[in-house]
Amino acid sequence: MPIDKRTERRQFGRRSVFKSAVIVTSDGRRLPGAVVDFSDAGARIKLTETAAVGPDLELEIPGDDFVVKCRLAHSEGVYIGVKYIKPPRRISWATR
């Protein structure tokens, strides 16, 4: 019996991680969660609760001093997928 595998469509390989993160919506809401996988082009985030997020947002990973502007790629329950739309920068640089 063949195993039904999903075809990988990502241009960049993903890496499984578990890092504390914050999603900052365009209206300024800060939604806590965790990055569960990561690539050079985007990430999958598990939010602490189901929340409606707009198309544009920022992903902050404070432990890595990392922030990047993103576009929502998909949403399923407490999980969202984002695609980076600008190069990442350091959170500490943005607060200066």
Buried (B, 14 or more C-beta within 10 A) or exposed (E): EEEEEEEEEEEEEBEEBEBEBBBBBEEEBEBEBBBBBBBEBBBBBBBEEEBEBEEEBBBBBEEBBBBBBBBBBEBEEEBBBBEBEEEBEEBEEEEE
